Amino acid sequence: MLVEGANHFSFADPFDPTTGRPFLDFPATQPEDEIRSLMAETIGLFIDAHVRQQSTASDKLKELLNDGHPLIKSLERK
């Protein structure tokens, strides 16, 4: 999943400048709290569906990914 407007540091909150590399990345162009929320929901549902074998989580994940969420720029399944 490619998240529209996210960068490599979008998931970190608060921002951690100690990596010494933030200047190499592009700035986020979408609200980072929305990016983090989408990423957390997607990862949580993925774990529930594929690790915990919860069928309801699998259905919710498919729904989230197929409903055209505005922050999902592209999606590829393998």
N, C-alpha and C positions, 0 to 999 in steps of 0.2 A: 504494500500500500504506500503510495506516495501522497504525503499530506501537503496540500496547497499552503504556501506561505511559511512552512516550518523550516528550521535549520537544525544542525546537529545539537544545538544547545537548548532547543525548545522544551525538552523533557525535564531539564534541571530547573528546580525552583526551591530556593532562590538561585539566581544566576551565580555560577562559580567561576570567578576570574582566575583561580589558581592553576587552571590547566595550562595557561600561557599560550593558548591557541585561538581564543575567540576572534581575534582580528583576522584570521584566515577564512572565517565563515561569513556568509551573507546575513544581513539582519532579517529577522522574521518579519513577514508582511501581513500576518493575520494575528488576531488576539491570541497571545500565548496560553492564556487560561483555557480557551476553547480548544486549542491544539492539544494541550495536555489532557483535557477531559476526553477528547476523542481517542487519543492514544491509549489512555488507561482503560476506557470502556472496551475498546477493540482487543487489547491484550488480555484483559480479564475474561472476556467472552471466549476468546481463543483457547485459553487455558481450561476454562470450564468445559468447553465442547470437546477438545482433543485430548486433554489429560484426564479430566474427571468424567469424561463420557456422558455429560449431561445433554440430553437431546434438546431440551428447551433452550439451552445456551447456544447450541448449534443453530437453531431456528432464529434466535435473536441476532446472532452474528451475521447470518445470511441476509436477514432483513436490513440490518444496519449497512452492510456493504452494498446491497443491491438497490437501496432507496435513493441513491444519488445525493449523499451527504455533501454539502457545499465545500467542505474542506478536503474531501477525498478527490485528489487530482487524477489519480489512476490506480488501477488495481489489477493485479495479476495473480492467478491461482496456478499452482503447479501440482 
